[in-house]
Amino acid sequence: MLKSAIPFIFVLLWSTGFIGAKFGLPYADAATFLFIRMVLNVSVFIVILGVMKPLMPKGKVLFHVLLSGLLIHGFYLGGVFAAIGFGMPAGLSSLLVGFQPILTALIVINLSSERLNPAQWVGLFAGIFGIALVVQGKMSWNIDAQPFYAYLFVFLALLGITLGTLYQKHFCQGVDLVACAMWQYVAAGVFFLPMAWLVEGFEVTWSLTFTLTMIWSVLALSVIAVLLYLYMVGQGAASKVTSVIYLVPPVTAIQGWLFFDEAFSTATIIGFAVCALAVFLVMKAPKLRVGH
């Protein structure tokens, strides 16, 4: 019973990352928050690596790992936090970056002989329609929101997670996943440092809320969620994650409503359902070849 629930536990934990941004950003700007998080991530993973003692990546492989980390954690997390910082609702940011499987499918198809099957075409158009419903529906943006910059950064986040995932699958095959995660956090930390120090002034308002949010972000998201994923990969159950990942945006939207009173209209609810169906159709299609 517990083993079958692991993918859903993973998705539930993953969805809290968007809510964590809403909790943490009033006390520190995006790059500052994420730099502190990356430093703590690296510290925890050094301890884990000391126990596991895996083979560490070196040379060109290490370069590929660092670059994938820059895209996956630097651009993705940085873009999501910046978008939420500019007032975007947590549920909407989760929905937009949740279209990574669809964008991945389109990129792979354009770079190979693969073609969209009927279900994928339905999913693609359903996704466009669903996003239109969500965007046109009423969602609670911050009073001082700047939608243009919010959409710009969430688009950069979508590109980061999509290209980073494709890059990792192509160039980082065979690398120990725990060692890979640690070095990816290092790359992201180096990426966020100059922005946190020179642009944001490294200002943090320390509070109980900020401290608890940081602890949750490091332990629940960067450690437990990652280790759950690694366990599922080892058990051959990673495909189960892809079958429930489309639940992340609506779960995030519900959490946003519970914690921040992020209201949404009936059209928005329908849009979330249509988008979930879209991602489901694309991800349930025959597996696309990525990389070698």
TATA-V802947 format. One record per backbone hydrogen bond with DSSP energy under -0.5 kcal/mol. CO is the residue of the C=O (numbers start at 1). NH is the residue of the N-H. Records with the same first field share a line. If there is no record, write none. Layout:
CO->NH + NH
//
This chain:
1->5
2->6
3->6
5->9
6->10
7->11
8->12
9->13
10->14
11->15
12->16
13->16
14->17
15->18 + 19
16->20
17->21
18->22
19->23
20->24
21->25
24->27 + 28
27->205
29->33
30->34
31->35
32->36
33->37
34->38
35->39
36->40
37->41
38->42
39->43
40->44
41->45
42->46
43->47
44->48
45->49
46->50
47->51
48->51 + 52
49->53
55->176
58->61 + 62
59->63
60->64
61->65
62->66
63->67
64->68
65->69
66->70
67->71
68->72
69->73 + 74
70->75
71->76
72->77
73->78
74->78
75->79
76->80
77->81
78->82
79->83
80->84
81->85
82->86
83->88
84->87
86->146
87->142
89->93
90->94
91->95
92->96
93->97
94->98
96->99
97->100
98->101
99->103
100->104
101->105
102->106
103->107
104->108
105->109
106->110
107->111
109->112
117->121
118->122
119->123
120->124
121->125
122->126
123->127
124->128
125->129
126->130
127->131
128->132
129->133
130->134
131->135
132->136
133->137
137->139
138->265
139->141
142->145
146->150
147->151
148->152
149->153
150->154
151->155
152->156
153->157
154->158
155->159
156->160
157->161
158->162
159->163
160->164
161->165
162->166
163->167
164->168
165->169
166->170
167->171
168->172
172->175
176->180
177->181
178->182
179->183
180->184
181->185
182->186
183->187
184->188
185->189
186->190
187->191
188->192
189->193
190->194
191->195
192->196
193->197
194->198 + 199
195->199 + 200
196->202
200->203
202->204
203->29
204->206
207->211
208->212
209->213
210->214
211->215
212->216
213->217
214->218
215->219
216->220 + 221
217->222
218->223
219->224
220->225
221->226
223->227
224->228
225->229
226->230
227->231
228->232
229->233
230->234
231->235
232->237 + 238
233->236
237->240 + 241
238->241 + 242
239->243
240->244
241->244 + 245
244->247
245->248
247->251
248->252
249->253
250->254
251->255
252->256
253->257
254->258
255->259
256->260 + 262
257->261
261->263
263->140
265->269
266->270
267->271
268->272
269->273
270->274
271->275
272->276
273->277
274->278
275->279
276->280
277->281
278->282
279->283
280->284
282->285
//
